[in-house]
Amino acid sequence: MFDGATFAGSIWQIVDVTRHRLWQEELRRTDEKFRVILDNLNAGLCETDLEGNIVKVYESFCRLSGYSEEELLGRNITDVFVPEENREYARNLRRYRVEKKVALLYDMEIVLKDGTRKWVLASSGNIYDRDGVPVGGVGLHMDITPQKALQKELEAAKQAAEDAQRTQKEFLANMSHEIRTPMNGVIGMTSLLQDTPLNADQRSFVDTIQTSGDALLTIINDILDFSKIESGHLDLEEMPFDLRDCVEDSLEVVSPKAMEKGLDLAYLAGDDAPPVIVGDLARLRQVLVNLLSNAVKFTPRGEVRLEVDAGAARELRFAVVDTGIGIPPERLDRLFQSFSQVDASTTRQFGGTGLGLAISRSLVERMGGACGWRARRAGARRSPSRCRSRSTRPRRGDPLRRRARPALAGGAC
């Protein structure tokens, strides 16, 4: 401060910058902390410009690549690390990221400084200026080479297991054919032997052979069908057939056993049931025979009834209703399982392999339908099935359309 030309004194202005210096120190410590974190990441981090030229690298990226920071700065990341056959793909990814302003996550094989190759999981995004315009990119690269090797091992093991399972199923299917052929000969010759003069003991022995042969052939047929379904070798036909004939043929198969037990056997066809449908006659009949046979087997007295009506979306609904022994609710989950019966005691009492219902469900599902079970009232149970089919135009006067309750009931089916 001057008084004219004479110095008179000084004026001091003091500003407290303690907080500012503390902020600077905190910013320095924070920057150092993140620098240490980034350098010690188990993934390489680097920054590039819009052309992919490296402008900043961290120690973690140098460890991953085998290069030093001086060797990497200014070089194009695609030219350095990406194999020649994948470079165009990498450039397209970078252009897409910049143009669409998106972040990308992808895995890619890279070449290190020593020439070895590794797989990395790359997460890349854009760096923007204040106006939101991309000015560069940042990428985080994680080494996933061990995971890729494990993935290949798992895929190879899975393929080997599938091949072994397919071989096993094909062997089972072939063996079932080989076993069934001589069994048909045994049963056929036994049938011829029954037509010859026999004394009482001989006829009893031949009848036992016939019964045992039929039972064994049923088991073999079930195993054959099951193996075909499991191996994917089962093909379904698409042919028109008479629904009433299919139902009546199925009932005729089980009617002798129903008569033997004194059961009433009937079927009810709804007015909306089409007379002719398009599908696989043999497989639909097989499903109905399986369900009806199961109902007859486990029904000591009363009735077994087959109901047929048309559902929505071109579906046919078949329901087998019986007054059998029923199923405990806690065991319903075993009902349609392969080689399983609801109760082990039923296997000893009634026999069977536990495949019939499993095969039926598989066949129905192949037809686009579903198979289930539910109780209706005490002493009655219901096994509904739905199958998709295509119906033809009803014929005038067709009995299935004309009568909702055909005269097919009782033990004299």
LINBEL-V147068 format. One record per residue. N is the residue number from 1. RES is the residue in three letters. OMEGA is omega in whole degrees, 0 to 359 (* if undefined). Layout:
n: <N/N>
res: <RES/RES>
omega: <OMEGA/OMEGA>
This chain:
n: <1/2/3/4/5/6/7/8/9/10/11/12/13/14/15/16/17/18/19/20/21/22/23/24/25/26/27/28/29/30/31/32/33/34/35/36/37/38/39/40/41/42/43/44/45/46/47/48/49/50/51/52/53/54/55/56/57/58/59/60/61/62/63/64/65/66/67/68/69/70/71/72/73/74/75/76/77/78/79/80/81/82/83/84/85/86/87/88/89/90/91/92/93/94/95/96/97/98/99/100/101/102/103/104/105/106/107/108/109/110/111/112/113/114/115/116/117/118/119/120/121/122/123/124/125/126/127/128/129/130/131/132/133/134/135/136/137/138/139/140/141/142/143/144/145/146/147/148/149/150/151/152/153/154/155/156/157/158/159/160/161/162/163/164/165/166/167/168/169/170/171/172/173/174/175/176/177/178/179/180/181/182/183/184/185/186/187/188/189/190/191/192/193/194/195/196/197/198/199/200/201/202/203/204/205/206/207/208/209/210/211/212/213/214/215/216/217/218/219/220/221/222/223/224/225/226/227/228/229/230/231/232/233/234/235/236/237/238/239/240/241/242/243/244/245/246/247/248/249/250/251/252/253/254/255/256/257/258/259/260/261/262/263/264/265/266/267/268/269/270/271/272/273/274/275/276/277/278/279/280/281/282/283/284/285/286/287/288/289/290/291/292/293/294/295/296/297/298/299/300/301/302/303/304/305/306/307/308/309/310/311/312/313/314/315/316/317/318/319/320/321/322/323/324/325/326/327/328/329/330/331/332/333/334/335/336/337/338/339/340/341/342/343/344/345/346/347/348/349/350/351/352/353/354/355/356/357/358/359/360/361/362/363/364/365/366/367/368/369/370/371/372/373/374/375/376/377/378/379/380/381/382/383/384/385/386/387/388/389/390/391/392/393/394/395/396/397/398/399/400/401/402/403/404/405/406/407/408/409/410/411/412/413>
res: <MET/PHE/ASP/GLY/ALA/THR/PHE/ALA/GLY/SER/ILE/TRP/GLN/ILE/VAL/ASP/VAL/THR/ARG/HIS/ARG/LEU/TRP/GLN/GLU/GLU/LEU/ARG/ARG/THR/ASP/GLU/LYS/PHE/ARG/VAL/ILE/LEU/ASP/ASN/LEU/ASN/ALA/GLY/LEU/CYS/GLU/THR/ASP/LEU/GLU/GLY/ASN/ILE/VAL/LYS/VAL/TYR/GLU/SER/PHE/CYS/ARG/LEU/SER/GLY/TYR/SER/GLU/GLU/GLU/LEU/LEU/GLY/ARG/ASN/ILE/THR/ASP/VAL/PHE/VAL/PRO/GLU/GLU/ASN/ARG/GLU/TYR/ALA/ARG/ASN/LEU/ARG/ARG/TYR/ARG/VAL/GLU/LYS/LYS/VAL/ALA/LEU/LEU/TYR/ASP/MET/GLU/ILE/VAL/LEU/LYS/ASP/GLY/THR/ARG/LYS/TRP/VAL/LEU/ALA/SER/SER/GLY/ASN/ILE/TYR/ASP/ARG/ASP/GLY/VAL/PRO/VAL/GLY/GLY/VAL/GLY/LEU/HIS/MET/ASP/ILE/THR/PRO/GLN/LYS/ALA/LEU/GLN/LYS/GLU/LEU/GLU/ALA/ALA/LYS/GLN/ALA/ALA/GLU/ASP/ALA/GLN/ARG/THR/GLN/LYS/GLU/PHE/LEU/ALA/ASN/MET/SER/HIS/GLU/ILE/ARG/THR/PRO/MET/ASN/GLY/VAL/ILE/GLY/MET/THR/SER/LEU/LEU/GLN/ASP/THR/PRO/LEU/ASN/ALA/ASP/GLN/ARG/SER/PHE/VAL/ASP/THR/ILE/GLN/THR/SER/GLY/ASP/ALA/LEU/LEU/THR/ILE/ILE/ASN/ASP/ILE/LEU/ASP/PHE/SER/LYS/ILE/GLU/SER/GLY/HIS/LEU/ASP/LEU/GLU/GLU/MET/PRO/PHE/ASP/LEU/ARG/ASP/CYS/VAL/GLU/ASP/SER/LEU/GLU/VAL/VAL/SER/PRO/LYS/ALA/MET/GLU/LYS/GLY/LEU/ASP/LEU/ALA/TYR/LEU/ALA/GLY/ASP/ASP/ALA/PRO/PRO/VAL/ILE/VAL/GLY/ASP/LEU/ALA/ARG/LEU/ARG/GLN/VAL/LEU/VAL/ASN/LEU/LEU/SER/ASN/ALA/VAL/LYS/PHE/THR/PRO/ARG/GLY/GLU/VAL/ARG/LEU/GLU/VAL/ASP/ALA/GLY/ALA/ALA/ARG/GLU/LEU/ARG/PHE/ALA/VAL/VAL/ASP/THR/GLY/ILE/GLY/ILE/PRO/PRO/GLU/ARG/LEU/ASP/ARG/LEU/PHE/GLN/SER/PHE/SER/GLN/VAL/ASP/ALA/SER/THR/THR/ARG/GLN/PHE/GLY/GLY/THR/GLY/LEU/GLY/LEU/ALA/ILE/SER/ARG/SER/LEU/VAL/GLU/ARG/MET/GLY/GLY/ALA/CYS/GLY/TRP/ARG/ALA/ARG/ARG/ALA/GLY/ALA/ARG/ARG/SER/PRO/SER/ARG/CYS/ARG/SER/ARG/SER/THR/ARG/PRO/ARG/ARG/GLY/ASP/PRO/LEU/ARG/ARG/ARG/ALA/ARG/PRO/ALA/LEU/ALA/GLY/GLY/ALA/CYS>
omega: <184/173/189/179/183/177/185/181/183/173/182/173/183/178/179/180/182/182/179/179/177/177/178/180/178/178/179/180/179/179/179/180/180/177/178/180/182/180/184/175/174/180/183/181/176/179/180/172/184/180/180/178/185/179/179/177/177/184/181/179/178/178/180/188/184/179/171/180/181/181/186/185/178/181/181/186/180/181/184/193/188/176/187/183/182/187/180/177/180/179/178/177/181/179/180/181/182/183/183/181/182/172/184/175/184/174/185/176/180/179/181/183/182/177/178/181/176/174/178/170/187/173/185/178/182/169/187/172/184/180/179/179/179/178/181/181/176/183/176/187/181/180/179/180/178/180/178/179/178/178/178/178/179/179/178/179/179/179/179/179/179/178/180/179/179/178/180/181/178/177/179/179/180/181/178/176/182/179/185/182/178/179/177/177/179/182/180/179/176/178/177/180/179/181/179/178/180/173/187/181/180/180/177/179/181/178/178/178/180/181/180/179/178/179/180/179/177/179/180/179/178/180/179/179/181/180/177/180/183/182/178/182/181/178/180/178/175/182/177/176/182/183/181/179/179/181/183/177/179/179/180/180/185/185/178/179/178/177/180/181/180/181/170/181/185/169/180/179/180/179/183/179/182/180/183/179/178/181/180/183/185/183/176/178/179/179/181/178/178/181/180/179/178/179/180/183/187/178/182/180/179/186/170/186/176/179/181/173/182/177/180/174/176/178/171/180/176/180/176/183/179/179/186/189/177/182/176/183/183/181/181/183/180/191/185/179/180/177/182/172/187/182/180/181/179/178/180/184/187/181/178/182/185/181/188/182/178/178/180/180/180/180/180/179/176/178/179/182/181/181/180/182/172/177/179/179/179/179/179/176/187/178/182/174/177/178/174/179/175/181/174/181/180/177/180/176/179/186/181/178/187/184/178/180/180/183/178/184/178/185/184/181/*>
